[in-house]
Structure formats: C-alpha cells, structure tokens
Amino acid sequence: MGTLLTHRGRRASALAFVLVPALSAGTSNSGSLPFGEGAALARERSATHLVFVHGSDWNLLGERLKETVWESSLFVDLAEKAGLVLSDVDVLQSPDDAARAANDLRNEGWKGTGLVTYPAFIAFDAQGRLIGSRQGAQLPRDPVKARVCLFEFVGCLRRRAEFEGALAAARAAGETAEELALLLSRDELPLERAPDLLERLRSIQTDEARRAAAKVGFPDWFALVRDATNEAKAGEGAAAEQRLRAMLAEPAYTDEQRATVWFALGSAYRRWEGHDAQAAEAFRTAWRSAPDGLLGIAGRRMYLELYGGPSVAFGWAERHLAGGKLTWIVEDLPPILTAGTWRLLWRASKGDAPALSKARLVCGERVVTGTGDPEGGQTVLFILDAPLEAPALHIDCAAPDSAASKGTLEWERVR
C-alpha cells in the first residue's frame, strides 16, 4: 500500500506489560550476537531478529542507549520472553586496521537493510525481511523516553509473533473469519506492513476481506499523482480520467485515499487543456474529503492559490480583480466559529486595496452581516451569538483603479 506514513502512530493494546516503574537499568547482561550468527539463529528458531546499529567511536546517543537499555538485564529479559534474537552492528568511523578487520568480521552479512540514521533498532523476521524499526524521529533523544519507546517496540514484536501463531492455527482450522480479524489486527501494530498481507486478504472470499484488500492495495500516492499527470501531459487525459473515476467508485476507500484520487484527478485536469474548471473542482473536493490529510492539505493549496477566490491563506491577487463590482467568497475560514466577536482585516501589499461595501458570514439559511469601521478603515467585526459551522465569508467590494493590487485577509477572534 502507498501509505502516507510508513510508521503508523498507533500503540498496540498488548503493551500493557511494559511498566514504567521497571525502567531502571539492571546490571550488564548482554546476549547480543554478531549479525551473521544472529540471523542464522533466528532462521533456526523461526524467531524475530532485533538488530541494534550504532557507532561506538562517534555516536554518543547510541552508546548511551547501549549502556542503559541494550545491555540492561531488564531489556535482555524482555527480549528473551518475547522470543527475540539480539544482534548488534557497530559502524566505526575511524578504526585502525586491526579494529576494522575485527569489526568487519563481526558485521559480516549486514547489508544496511532498513537503516535510515543512527542509532537504529531494526527488526527482521526469520527470513530476513524487515518488520519495523525505531530510529530518527521515532526514537526520542531523551534516554528515559527512548527506553520507554524501545520497551514498547519489544512489546509490538512480541505481539506480532503471537499473531503469527494464532494466524497459523486459524488457517489450519479453516476459520476464515478469525484469520481475517487477526490479519487486520496485526496490521494495526505500528510496524511495517507484512509483505504477504494483500495476497492473504485476496485469498479470503468474503465482502469484508475484499474491502480490506481494496484499502491495503491502494497505490502509492506519489506514483498515482505522477502517472495521472504524465498521462494528461502526453495527451491521454481521458484515459487518466476514466481510470481515476473508476477508483472513486470503490466504496471501501478511506477519506484520505479518496482525497488522493481526487488530487491525482485534479493534477491530470490541470495538464489537460480546457479543463481548468474540472481541475478546480477536483482539488477542492480533495481538500474537503480529508482536510487534515496530506493530499487534502495539498488540494486546499492548489485550489485556493490557482483557482479559488481570495482566501485567508493566500489573500487576494490580481486575478481576483476582474470587473468593477466584485463579490468575493472566502472558503477557508475555520470550520467552526465559536460565539463571540470575530474580526476581518484586509491590507494591501501591492497597490490599493479594494473598497469594501459589505461583508457577511453565510451558513445555510443563517447570515451574519459585519459591522464596518465607522471611519472607513479596513476592519469589519462580526458578532456571533451562537456557533457557526462550515461558514463562508462573502465580501462585496469595488476593484481599485489599478489592477496591480495584492493583499492579505486576516481573520481572528477578538473576544
């Protein structure tokens, strides 16, 4: 699946056995093996292989975690109870010849799979396939928080192994409903997605499994957008449109996945001559489908900056000034306006500001008209006695004499 985030930020409920009072490091009791030995033992035991990648002569955080976590009796005991095989890979920066030779021998077989930065804790299954990692932004720099993170990681790996055992039993018993539930629960763990998940979902002939397979099999968002854009640029916009609209007919997709398809459709329309109106609507729909999602936010930007009316995000530009009398509709106010007093302030950053004659908040049948500055300034106040949901701001104004005008719209609650 083309996930927007490889590491999903959900914790498994099975991590309750990791108790904060137990976080003090015990005496040194490292059972860490050279990488090759650990990989071989994991294959032999059909176990998970957890590898600690560090740099003993240059990476201070890694050495601190090695001493306080990796070599602590508590961590080793938790790893043993979880059935893990432990290995470490020391990546030296400035070794002498003897140290380099000894270290290369210990690291033999290590290919850097899954490594992004140092230090890193990387887990592999018995066949050497990546299961998950904690590194970079996922691994706190504070040692105490890092220890909690790593103990939870061990809990995730233990839970995954339990799922694998339960899955094997469910398959052997022909219990397809139980197998599907276990597959989806395993996928909720904050680890890498199992490479055989889609195949196994497709092998279960139920409607629920089909819907799950549709979501899991959703394409990578970047590739989807890129391919649609390239098709339109090559004169094949109609083919891209047909393919993407067929995807929108899939009811199983999440709101964020649907926003991704709408954004790809907008990108195709944008490169397809004569389809600006369709591009605007597609980007707007992507925004409305998942306002806080990656492609929803991208759709909002594309719509407001290239096609929509003036906005709080981008103000007004010269393209908004065609004609004498203007009616602007601002669509990016907060989704809920609480009761109180709100202020609109507009300022020109280039040329003269349009002369505002009337401004009103519109929410269905409800209309709240603003009160202008009595001295003819550039401020309008709106007094709400009850909240407004999904409001739009309508502004009637007159274009300035010069079309070379740009400016900002500021919106805030003042009391």
SVG drawing of the C-alpha trace seen along z (x, -y; Angstrom):
<svg xmlns="http://www.w3.org/2000/svg" viewBox="-32 -58 78 85">
<polyline fill="none" stroke="black" stroke-width="0.4" points="0.0,0.0 1.2,-3.5 1.0,-4.7 1.4,-8.4 3.4,-7.4 5.4,-4.1 5.3,-4.0 1.7,-4.4 1.4,-6.1 -0.9,-3.6 0.1,-1.7 -0.9,1.9 -3.1,2.6 -0.9,5.6 1.9,3.3 0.4,3.0 3.1,5.4 5.7,2.7 5.6,0.9 7.3,-2.5 8.4,-1.6 10.6,1.2 12.6,-1.2 15.8,-1.4 18.6,0.3 19.9,3.6 23.3,5.0 25.1,5.6 23.8,8.9 24.2,8.5 23.2,11.5 24.0,9.7 25.4,11.8 27.3,10.8 24.9,10.1 25.5,13.3 25.2,15.6 22.0,13.8 20.4,14.1 21.3,17.9 19.8,18.4 16.7,16.6 16.2,18.8 16.8,21.9 14.3,20.8 11.8,19.2 12.3,16.1 12.4,12.3 15.8,10.9 16.4,7.5 19.5,5.6 21.0,2.6 23.0,0.4 25.3,-2.1 28.7,-3.8 30.8,-3.2 33.6,-5.7 31.3,-8.6 27.6,-8.3 27.1,-9.3 23.3,-8.7 23.8,-5.2 26.4,-4.4 24.2,-5.8 21.3,-3.6 23.7,-0.6 24.7,-1.0 21.3,-2.0 19.0,0.2 20.6,2.7 22.9,4.2 20.5,3.9 19.2,7.1 15.7,5.8 15.8,5.3 17.5,8.6 14.9,10.4 12.0,8.7 13.6,9.7 14.1,13.2 10.4,13.5 9.4,12.1 11.4,14.8 13.8,12.3 17.3,13.0 19.6,10.0 22.5,8.8 24.4,5.5 26.2,3.9 28.9,1.4 29.7,-1.1 33.1,-2.6 34.1,-5.9 37.9,-5.9 39.1,-2.4 42.7,-1.3 43.4,1.7 43.1,4.3 39.9,2.9 38.4,2.6 39.2,6.2 37.7,7.5 34.6,5.3 34.1,6.3 34.2,9.9 31.6,9.3 29.3,7.3 29.6,9.9 26.3,10.3 25.0,6.8 23.6,5.0 22.1,1.9 18.5,3.0 16.1,0.7 18.8,-1.7 18.0,-5.4 20.0,-7.0 22.0,-6.2 21.3,-4.8 18.7,-2.4 16.9,0.7 15.7,2.7 13.7,5.9 13.6,8.7 11.6,11.9 13.2,15.3 13.6,14.9 15.4,11.6 12.5,9.4 12.1,6.0 9.4,6.0 9.9,2.5 12.4,0.1 12.8,-2.7 15.2,-5.3 15.3,-9.0 12.1,-10.8 10.6,-7.6 13.4,-7.3 13.4,-10.0 16.8,-11.6 15.9,-11.7 17.3,-8.4 14.4,-7.8 11.8,-8.3 13.9,-6.3 13.9,-3.4 10.1,-3.5 9.9,-3.6 12.2,-0.6 10.4,1.5 7.2,0.8 8.9,1.8 9.7,5.2 6.1,5.4 5.0,4.9 7.3,7.5 6.1,10.0 2.5,9.3 3.3,9.7 4.8,13.2 1.6,14.1 -0.5,13.0 1.6,15.2 1.0,18.2 -2.7,17.5 -2.9,17.0 -1.3,20.4 -3.8,22.0 -6.8,20.2 -5.7,21.2 -5.1,24.8 -8.6,24.9 -10.2,23.2 -11.5,20.4 -11.5,17.6 -13.4,15.0 -10.8,15.5 -8.0,15.3 -9.2,12.1 -9.7,10.5 -6.1,11.5 -4.7,10.2 -6.3,6.8 -5.3,6.6 -1.7,7.5 -1.7,4.7 -2.7,2.2 0.6,2.7 3.0,-0.3 5.3,1.9 5.9,2.4 3.1,4.0 3.5,7.7 4.5,8.3 2.0,11.1 -0.9,9.3 -2.6,8.3 -2.2,11.8 -3.7,13.3 -6.6,10.9 -7.4,11.7 -7.5,15.4 -10.4,14.9 -13.6,14.9 -15.8,12.5 -17.0,9.0 -15.2,7.8 -11.9,9.2 -12.5,7.7 -13.0,4.2 -9.9,4.7 -7.9,5.7 -9.0,2.6 -7.7,0.4 -4.5,2.3 -3.9,2.4 -4.3,-1.3 -1.4,-2.5 1.4,-4.8 0.1,-8.3 3.2,-9.8 3.1,-7.3 -0.7,-7.8 -0.4,-11.5 2.7,-11.3 1.2,-8.8 -2.0,-10.7 -0.1,-14.0 2.2,-12.3 -0.8,-10.8 -2.5,-14.1 0.7,-15.8 1.0,-13.1 -2.5,-13.8 -4.1,-10.8 -6.1,-12.8 -9.3,-11.0 -7.7,-7.6 -6.4,-9.0 -9.9,-10.5 -11.6,-7.2 -9.2,-5.2 -9.3,-7.6 -13.1,-8.0 -13.4,-4.2 -11.3,-4.2 -13.7,-6.8 -16.5,-4.2 -14.8,-2.0 -16.7,-2.4 -14.1,-0.8 -11.5,-3.6 -10.9,-5.8 -11.5,-9.6 -7.7,-10.2 -7.5,-7.6 -10.4,-9.3 -8.7,-12.7 -5.6,-11.2 -7.6,-10.1 -9.3,-13.5 -5.9,-15.2 -4.5,-13.0 -7.6,-13.8 -7.0,-17.5 -3.4,-17.1 -4.5,-15.4 -7.1,-18.1 -4.6,-20.8 -2.4,-19.4 -5.3,-18.8 -6.1,-21.9 -9.6,-23.3 -10.2,-21.6 -9.5,-24.3 -13.0,-24.2 -12.7,-20.4 -9.2,-20.8 -10.6,-23.4 -13.4,-21.2 -11.2,-18.1 -8.6,-19.9 -11.5,-21.4 -13.0,-18.0 -9.7,-16.6 -9.4,-19.3 -13.0,-18.7 -12.6,-14.9 -9.7,-14.9 -9.0,-18.5 -6.1,-17.4 -4.6,-14.7 -1.5,-15.1 -3.3,-15.3 -6.3,-17.2 -3.9,-19.9 -2.2,-19.8 -5.6,-20.1 -6.5,-23.1 -3.3,-24.8 -3.8,-24.1 -7.4,-25.1 -7.0,-28.4 -3.8,-29.5 -4.7,-28.7 -8.5,-28.7 -10.5,-29.8 -11.4,-33.2 -9.4,-35.3 -8.5,-33.4 -7.1,-33.8 -4.2,-31.5 -3.2,-33.5 -5.0,-36.8 -6.1,-38.3 -4.2,-38.6 -4.6,-40.4 -6.7,-37.5 -9.4,-38.3 -9.9,-41.9 -11.6,-41.4 -14.6,-43.7 -15.7,-46.8 -18.1,-45.5 -16.8,-42.3 -18.2,-39.6 -15.6,-37.5 -16.3,-34.2 -13.7,-33.2 -13.9,-29.5 -11.1,-28.8 -12.4,-30.2 -12.1,-27.9 -14.6,-25.0 -16.4,-26.2 -16.7,-29.8 -17.5,-29.9 -19.8,-32.5 -18.1,-35.8 -16.6,-38.7 -14.6,-37.9 -12.6,-40.4 -11.7,-40.7 -8.8,-42.9 -7.6,-43.3 -4.4,-45.1 -2.8,-45.8 0.7,-44.6 0.8,-46.0 -1.2,-48.8 -4.5,-50.0 -6.9,-47.7 -10.4,-47.2 -13.1,-49.4 -15.3,-47.1 -19.0,-47.8 -20.5,-44.8 -19.3,-41.6 -21.4,-38.8 -21.0,-35.3 -23.2,-32.7 -24.0,-29.3 -27.0,-27.7 -30.0,-30.0 -28.2,-31.9 -26.5,-35.2 -24.5,-37.4 -23.7,-40.8 -20.5,-42.5 -20.1,-45.9 -17.6,-48.2 -15.2,-50.6 -17.1,-53.9 -14.0,-55.8 -13.9,-53.9 -10.9,-51.7 -10.1,-48.2 -11.7,-46.3 -15.1,-44.5 -16.4,-43.0 -18.9,-40.0 -20.7,-39.3 -21.9,-35.7 -24.4,-34.8 -24.1,-31.1 -21.5,-29.0 -21.4,-28.7 -20.3,-25.5 -18.7,-25.5 -19.2,-29.2 -18.2,-31.1 -17.4,-34.8 -19.0,-36.9 -17.4,-40.2 -18.8,-42.9 -16.2,-45.4 -15.2,-47.6 -12.0,-46.9 -9.3,-49.6 -8.4,-51.8 -5.2,-49.8 -5.4,-46.1 -1.9,-45.7 -3.2,-45.0 -2.4,-42.3 -3.0,-41.9 -3.9,-39.8 -7.0,-38.9 -6.6,-38.4 -9.3,-36.6 -9.2,-36.3 -11.4,-36.2 -11.0,-39.3 -13.3,-38.5"/>
</svg>
